[in-house]
Amino acid sequence: MLSTVLRHSEVEQARNLPVVLILLLCQPVLLVAAAGASTQTYAAAVVAGFAADVHLHRAEPACLRLLGRLKYGLSTRTVIRHTSLLVLLPAAGAPRAALLDLTVALVVLNMLRLGHLFLCAFVQRRRSLPARVRNLDLSALGMPAPPPALAFRRRAVKLLLHLDLLVMAGGFAALATEQWSHALLGCGAAIVLTTGALLAMLPTVVRCRRVPSHAKVFALLNAKLAAYRPQVVLYFSYAAGSRDSAYQVNMWLETLARLDQRPLILLREVTTLRFLAYTPLPVVCIPRADDLSLLDLPEARVILYPANAGKNVHMLRMAEAQHVFIGHGDSDKLASSNRVSKVYDQIWVAGQAGQDRYTRIRHAVDTAAIVQVGRPQLTSVTPASPLPTGRATTVLYAPTWEGWTEDPYHTSLVLMGPKIIRMLLNHPDPVRILYRPHPLTGKRSAAATAAHRKITALLASANHAADRHQHAHGDHTSHRVTQAEGDTQLARLEHRMDALRNWTVAGVYGLWRKDRHALAHPPRDRWADLQHEWNRIFWQSRGSRHQVLTGQLPTLHDCFNEADLLISDVSSVVSDFLASVKPYAVTNPQGMDDELFRTHNPAASAAYLLGPSCETLQDCLAAARSAADDPRAPRRQTLKHYLLGAADPMARFNDAVNTLARQATEAYPPGAVAEPVTANPFTQPPARPAPPPSPQPAPAPAAPCNTPAPQPT
């Protein structure tokens, strides 16, 4: 069981694996201590188990969900605790009558608990609409409001966990005083509170008996879409991960909001909707394929796909529209010239490099279907500026993930990552490290997870040593916001950002009557202003400390603006960083010849290469500190134009959307349907007879055998 937890744990959960181990070990210890009447051992196991349970509920609920799938969930742990108490009390001298009363009370408590969980599941299932939305008002559906938060969903689970504290507290009071009725009082208090939670659920349960029908939901949704009249659809379904793949659609949200055409975001997984960044655009999430066919999009003539996924075929059936693969970043990886892309009508790439990559699968993709549109997301990346004197060189290490294959050189994280970090930390000149792993890091490779943990430990140790040195020398940073103050301000900003994001989710179940005014009066704070202020406070409060950046904020482009040097692998991160024209290094973990490596990976043709020994790291840092030590600067300017295309990418992208939408609308006007061609030999019109063959000139008579052959002149 523990090996399964370790194998499936995300990189963020690594620090909590000892807590999981404590939780797993406390349960058998409880039973053994109870059977042996070892009260002190039993009490220690109870306290440790409760502490681990509460901590994981607060910090890492994913671990607990995994334990639940392994049949070791909260209900199992609760039954073990109750059973151990029933074993301990008679061993400590409790009379039979008191033990019988406590047994009956515990049975009643657990029956009430199961009833409460059943009602939670019933309400959640009845309130699950076939389509979830943002920025669309579905309040006309009249969906019932959820039960009180304290009695529903996650808080309900925590409530039932805390109620066990009353049971165990009553048991310990009985052991300490030998007043066995105390155990019954503790269990009785838990029964009263559980009954209260059950009663709080009943009004919602009654209202959930009548929920909108499937047809009514899509009738209202289609009516709202008809009023909006979407013309462009961004369709997204993830191929790997879950919430970690949301970045693939998040990077396009701001670009879509600036189009002339009316965009719609169409998602297929509820998890993506949960982790979708803020957008003022309408968002619809339809998990089921048969429900997707009920969505009416009569004017949508351009469908954009940021990722290749199996569920894309559910949208490709729409023959009236033009289907375009836009990807989520151009790179020299083979995925950026995938043969699967031939299913789309067009493939949009950033620059000439994207078009050249498809020549490797010649005849599979028509070159006329490849359109250069630039990278409109990179308008927020600021150009390079001279490094101020005395400031530490900021290095952004952003390795890619391990990929789908067993290729050990796909990412530098496993073979070179910790070594790069150690060399940067040991460099004689001051260096600040920003470590930003790929969101999918560790999803497939345990070695990648281990390397990630080593890097985070190295950076944490370096920060701790710097703090001790600063404290010993009295170097207090009074001139800037401290990290503790910054965290407080960031929490306030995140609360306001969540309010803005949650306002856009107001229509997921329909606005309730008391919140109906919220749709017409959104929060004053605008997302861009809040994000700008968040970034300012974050970087100011962090100072020269090393950072491990795994959240949505700061964004990758914010890290570009903060960094003086990028160290990355062959990935779209390299191409995007070229928008800043700052020095960058590309890892070559295989130790391939430099010129051959640059030939195979054109994005590295203006890079400083880092081989397995990392001996050129000094040259990379020198180039970041001084333009005089940066001989590859002119090549970066040329490569930027080759990879990312000409200037004003937003205008080019917008023009490409407008042109394709106009062509598709001319072929199929709004409301027109590309009906399938009948292929019935009994209903087809009679075939026209083939025209007679044209008369051929009669062949010349053959020359007699005794006629001499003509001589050449």
N, C-alpha and C positions, 0 to 999 in steps of 0.2 A: 504494500500500500504506500509506504513512504517513497519508494522508488518512483511510483506513478506520480505522486505529488511533485517530486523533484523534476521529473521529466516534463510535466505539463505546466510547471510554474513559470510565470512571466518574469522578465528580468527585474521588474520593480518589486517582486515578491521575495527576492533572494534574502533580504535582511530579516524576513519573518519566518524563514524555514525552521530556525530553532524553536520558535513559538509553536509551530505546527507539531514538531516533535514532542514538545512538552504536553500538548493537548492529547496526542495519541497515547502517550505513556501513562498519563494520569488515570485513564479509565481502568486498565487492569490493576493498577496499584490500589485504586479504591476498593475493588472487590477483594484483593488479597488482604489489605489492611482490615477490612470489615470482618472477614472470616477469622482473622487472628486477633480481633478485638484490640488492635493497636490504634488507639484514639488519636495520638499525636501524628502518626503517619497518615492516618485517614484525613485529619484536619488539614495537613500540609498539602495533600493531594487535591482536596476540595478547593482550597484557596488558589493553588497553582492552576488547576483546570478552569476555574471560573475566570481568573485573570487572563489566561490565554484565549478563552472563548470571547470575552468582551473585547480584548485587543484586536483579535482578528475580525470581529464584526465591525469594528470601527476602521481598521487600517487596511485589511486585505480580505474583503468578502469573497473575492474570487477563490481563495483557498478553501473557504467553507463550502462554496458551491461545488467545488471538486470533491470534497469529502462527502457531500451529500450524494453525488453520483456514484461514489464508491460504497454506498449504503452505510455511511458512518456520519450521518447528519446530526442535526440538533436533537431530533426526536430520539435517535438511538442513544446519544450521550445522556439525555435526560433520563431515559429508562434505566440506564446503567447506574446513574447517581441514586435514583429512587430505590432500585434493587439493593444497592450497597447499604443504604440506610436501613432497609428492612432486615438486612443480615447483621448489621452492627448492633442495633438496639437490643435484640434478645441476647446477644453475646454479652452485653453490658448489664443485663439483669432486668430488662423491661418485661412486665407481666404480659400474659397471653392476650388478655382482653384489650390492653392498650395497643398491642401490635395489630390485632384484628381491626380495631377502629382506624388506625393509621393506614392499613392496607386498603380498606374501603375508601378512605378519603383520597388516597393517591390514585386509585382506579377512577374515581369521579373526576379528579383533576385532569387526568390524562384524556378521559373521554371528552371533557369540555374543551381541552386543548385541540384535540382532533376535530371537533365540531367547528371551532373557530377557524382553523386552517382550511377546512372544507369551505366555509363561507367566504373566506378570502379568495380562494381559487375560483369559486362560483362567480363572485363579483368581478374579479379580474377578467375572467373569460367572457362574461356577458358584456363588459364594457370595452372589449377589444374589437375595434372596428376593422372591417376589411381593408380600409384605406386610412392612413394617418396623414395629417397635413400640417403645414405651417403657413401662416399668412393668408389663410382662407377661413372665412367665418362659417362654421358648420353648426352654429348654435341652434338653428331651426330643427335639428335632429332631436333636440330635447333630451340629450343624454343625461342620466342622473349624475349628480355630484358624487365624488368618492366619499367613502366613510371617513370619520375622523382619522387623521394621520396616525394618532397614537394606537389605533386599533387595526391598522391596515398595512399590508405589505411588509416592508423591511422593519418599520418601527414596531409592528406587531410581533415579529420574530424576536426582536430585542426585548420587548415587553415580556414575552413568555420566558425568555432566558432569565430575566431579572426576577421573575416570580419564583424561580427555583431557589433563589437566595432566601426567600421566606421559608421555604420547605426545609432547607438545610440549616438555616438559623434556628428554626424551631427544634430540629433534631439535636443540635449542639446544646441548646438551652436545656433540653430534657436530660442529656447526658451529664451536664454540669450540675444540675439541681436534683436529678432523679425525680423530678415532677414530670411524669411521662405525658401528661396532658399538654405540655408545652409543644410537643411535636405535632399534636393534632391542631393546636391553635395556629401554628405556622402554616400548615397545609390548608386550614380553613380560610386564612387570609388570602392565600393564593387562589383558592376556589372562588372567593367573592370577587376578586379583581378580574379573573378570567371570565366569570359570568358577566361582569360589566362590559368587558370587551365584546362578548357575544351580543349583548343587548344593543351596543352601539352599532353593530353591523346590521341589525335586523331592518331598520328603515330603508337602507340602501338595497338590501336583498329584496325587499318587497317592490321597490321601484325598478329593480333590474329584471323583474319578471316580464316587463314590457319594454323592449328596446327596439330601435329602428330596424326594419328589415333590411336585408341585403340590397334589395332593389331601391329602397328609399335612400339609402346611403349614397349609392352611385347616381341616383337621379339628382340629388342635391349637389353632389360634387360636380357632376357634368354641367349643371346649371351655373355654378360658380365659375367653372372654367370657360363656359360659353360667354359669360360676361367679361372675362379677362381676355379671351381669344389668343391663346399662346401660339406663337409662330415658330419658335425654336425650342427644342427640348434637349436638355442635358440628361442623358440616361446613364445611370451608374449602378453597377452591381460588382461587388468585390470578388476577386479570384482567390485571395489568401487573406488570412487574418480576419479581423472584424472591425473593431473600433480603430485598429492601427492602420486600416486602409482608407480611413475617411480623408486623409490628406490628399488623396488622388482626386477627389471631387472638390475639396475645400479650396485648392489652388485656383480653381476656375470661377469661383463665385463672384468675386469682384469684377472680373472681366465680363462675365455675362450681364451683370447689372449695368454695364456701360454700353450695351449694344443698342442699335436703333430698333431692332426687332424685339418683340415681347417674348422673354424667355420663361421657361418652366423647368424646375428641377424635378426629375422623376427618379426615385430610388426604389430599390427592391428589398432592402433589409432594414428592419426597424433599428438595428444597432447603429447603422450609418446615420439614420435620422437623429439618434440620441447624441452622436458626437459631431454632427454637422455644425460648422461655424456659423456665425451670424450672417444672415442675408435678408434683404427686404423682399426678395423674389418669392413667388408662390412655390411651395414644395409639396409634392405628393409622394407618399411611400405606399406601394402596393406589393405585399410579399408574394401573393399567389399569382401564378401565371394565368389561370382562367379568369381572375378578376381584372387583370391587365387588359384583357380583350373588351371589357365593358367600359373602358375609359374612352371618351369621345374627344378627339383632337382634330376637328375638321380643317383647321387652318395651319396645322403644324406641318411644315415642309422641309425642315432641316433638323436632323437628329444627330447630336454630338455624343461621342463615346470616349470617355477618358481612359477606359481600361478594356482589355480583352477578357471577357468572362463568358461562361457557358450560357448564362441567362440573357445575354445580348440577343440570342436568336428569337426571344419572345418579342422583341421590338423590331428586329429586322424584317419581320413578316409584313410590316407596313409599307406596301409597295408605292404609295403615293408620295412618300417623302424621300429625300436624299439623305443617305446615311454616311456620316463622316467620322473617321477615327482621328481624334486629336491627341490621344495619349496623355501622360502625366509627366512629360519631360523627355527631351531628346538626349540620347547618349550613344556611345559606341557599343553598348551591349547588343547581343543578337536580338533581344526583344524589341529593339527600336526599328528593326526591319523584318518583322515577323511575317511569314507566309500567310498566316491567318488573316492579315489585313486585306487580302484580296476580296473578302466578302463585302467590304464597304465600297460605296460609290466613289468616295474620294478619301485621300489620306493627307492630312494637313501637318506639315513639318515646319520647323522654325526657319531654317535657312537651307543653303545649297547642300550642306553636309547631310541633312536629313534625306534629301532627294538622292544623293549619291549612295547612301547606304543601301537603298533598295535595288541597286544594280546587282547586288550579289544574288538576288533571286530573280534574275532576268527572265522575262516572258511570263512570270507569275503575276506581276503587278504592272499595269500599263503606266508608263511615265506620265501620260496626260492626266492621270488620276491623282498625281501628287502635286500639291499646291503649297507654296511657301507663304506662311502667314506671320512669321516672327514669333516672339515670346512676349505677349502683352503683359504677363505677370511681372516682368522684370523692371517695370517702370519705377518701382519703389527702391531698387538697388542703386545706391549712390556711388559715383565714381571714386577712384583712388585719390587720396590726399596725402601730403607728406606726414611722416610719423613725428609727433612732437618730441622734442629733446627730453630725455629722462623718463619717458613713459615706457612701461613694459610692452614688449611686442606681443600682440594678441594673436594666437594661433588657433584656428578652428579645425578640429579633427572631426571629420564627418564621414566615417566609413559606410559603405553600402552593406546590405544584409547578405546572408550566405547563399541565397538563391535556391532554386529547385533541384540542382544537381549536386553531385558529390565533389565538384571541382574545388580543391582547397584554395585556389588562387582567385576565386570570385570576389572575396573580400580580404582586406588586409588585417581585419580585426583579430583573427585567430593567430596568424603567423607573425604579425608585426605590431599589432596594436599596443600591447603593454610595453614593448621595447621603444616605440616612438614616444610614448608618454614619459618613460623613465629618462630618455635622452633629453627631452624638453625640460623636465624638472631639474636635471643636473647641469643644464647649460649655464655657463658663467654669467651671461647677461640675463636680466629679468625677463621672464616669459609668463604670460597669462594664458591658460589653456581653456578653451571652450570645447567640450566634448559633446557632440550631438550624434548619437547612434541612429541608424535607420529605424523607423518605427517597427519593422518586422524582425529586428535583430533577436536571435535566440528562438524564433518560432520553429525552426527545423533542426538546428545544430546545438547540441549541448556544449560543444567546444566554444562556440560563439558566446553563449551565455557565460561560461567560465571566464573568457577573456574580458567580457564587459564588466564582470564583478571585480576582476583584478584592477582594471582601469579606475573604476569608481573608488576602490579602496586606496589606490595610489593618490588620487586627487584629494580624497578626504584626509589622508595622512598629511599631505603637503599643506593643506589649509590649516589643519590643527597645529602643525609646527610653526606656520607663519603667525597664527594667533598668539601662540605662546611667546614667540620672539617679540611680537608687537607689545604684548602686555608687560614683558620683562623690561623693555626699554621705554615704557611709558609713552608709546607712540599712539595716542588716541586720535581718531579721525574726527575731530570736532568740526572740521570744515565741510563735512558731507553727511548725508543721511546714513545712519548705521543700518546694518542688515535687519536688526529687530524692528526698528522704526519703519524701514522699508517694507517688511513683511506685513506690518499692520496697515500701512497705506495700500499695499497691493491687495490685501484681503477686502478692503472697502471698495476698491475699483472693480475687483472680480465680482463682488456682490451686485454692483450696478450693471456690469456687463451681463451677468446672469439674468437680471431683471429684464434687460432689453432682449436677450435671447429667449427668455421664457414668454415674453409678450408675443413673440412670433409663433410660439407653440400653442397660443391660446385656443386655437381651433382644433387641436388634435381630437378632443372629445366634445367639442362645442363649448362655447362660452356659457358659463352659468349665469343666472340672472343677476346675481350680485356683482359680477365682473363684466357685465355687458358693455360698460362704458370704456373698458380698457382698450378695446379694438380701435375706437375712434380717438383715443388719447394715449398714444404711446409715450414712454419715458422721454424726457427732453434730451437726455444724454445720447449723443450719437456714437456709434460704435468706433468709427475712425478716431475720434477725439479721445475716447476712453483708452483705446489701444495705444495711441501715441503717448498718453500720460503714463500708462502702465510701463511701457518700454523705458521711458525717461527715469522713472523711479527705480525700476529693476536694475538698470545698469549703474545708476548713481549709487545705489545702496550696496552693490556687490563689490565695487572698487576693483582691486587687483586680485581678488580671490578666483581660484579655478572653479569652473562651473560644469555640472553634468546636466544637460538640457534634454529632457525627454517629453515635455508637455507641448501643448499647442502654442503656448507663448513662452518665450519669444519665438517668433516664426523663423524659419530658415533664412529668409531674406534679411530679417533684423540681425541675425548672426553675421551675415555677409557684411553688413554695414559696420559692425563692431570689429570685425577681424582685419588684421593686416596681412595674414597669410592663411591660405587654405591647404590642408592636407586631406586628400580624399582618394577614392578608388575610381575605376572606370565607371562612371555613372552620370546621370543628368545633373548632379550637383556641380560637377566640373564645368559643364557647359553654361549653367546659369551663373556661376561665379564669374565667368568671363565678362559679364555685363559690367562689373566693377573695374575690369582691366588691372586688378591687383595681382601680385605674384601668387602662384599656386603650385603645389607639388602633387604628382600622381604616383601612387604606390605601384611598384612592380615586384610583387612578392615572389614571382616565379624566377626572377633574375634574368629575364630575357634581355638580349642585346638591345641597347637603348634605341638605336635607329630602327631596328625591326619592331620594337614595341610602339614607337611613334607611328610607324607605317600602318600597323594593325589598328591603332587607336588614334585617329586624327585629333581628337580633343586633347590629347597629351602632347601634340607637336609643339606647343609653346610652353610646356610645363617643365619644371625641374622634376626629375625622376628620382624616386627613392627605392633603391634595391633592398634586398633582405638585410644587408648590413647597415642601412640607413646612414652611410658615410657622407652622403651629400646633404644631410640635414643642415649643416653649418652654412652651406651656400644658400639654401632656401631662406634661412633666417637673415642672412646678410642682405639678400635681395629685398626682403620686407622692410629692413631698417633704412636702406639707402638706395636711391635710384641709380647712383653711380655703380652699385654692385648688382645691378639687375639687367644683364645683357639680353634677356628674353622679352623685355617690354615691347619692342616693335613687333615681334611675332604675335603677341597677344592682341594687338589692334587688328591685324589681318585676320587672325583666327576668329575673333569676335564677330566680324562681319560674315565669315564663312559659316559659322555655326548658328548664329542667331538672326541673320538676315539684315536687311537695311533698317534705317531708322523708322520711327513711328509705327511700332508693331500693332498698337491698338487700332489705329486707322486701317491697317492692312487686314487685320482679323475681322474688323467690322465690315469692311468692303467685301471680304470673301463670304461672310454670312449673307449679306444683302444680295450679292450676285447669285449665289446658289439658291436662295429663297425665291428670287424672282424667276429663275429658270424653272424651278420645281412648280411654282404656282402657275406659270404659263402652261406647263404640261398637264397639271391637275389643278384646276381652280378650287377655291375653298368649297368643301362639301363633296367634291368629286371623289369617286372611289375607283381604284384600278381593279375592275372586275376580272376574274380569271377567264381566260379564253376557253370556250367549250371545245372539247376534243372527242366528239361523238360522231362516228362515221355515218350514222343514220340521220343526223340533224345538220351535218355540215353541207353547205352548198356544193353542187357538183363541181368537181375540179375541171378547170378549163383544159381543153385538149392541147397537147404540146404542139407548137408550130412545126410544120414540116421542115426537115433539114434543107438547108440551102444547097442548090445543085453545085456539085464540084466539077471543075474543068476536067475534061477527058484527058487521061494521061497520053503523053506523046508516044508514038509507036517505037517499039524497040528497034534499035539498029541491027542490021544483019550481022551475022557472025563474021563475015569476011570484010566488014567495013573497018578500016583502021581507026583506032581510037584517036581523038583529037590530041594534038601535041600542045603542051603548055607554052604560052607565049612569054 
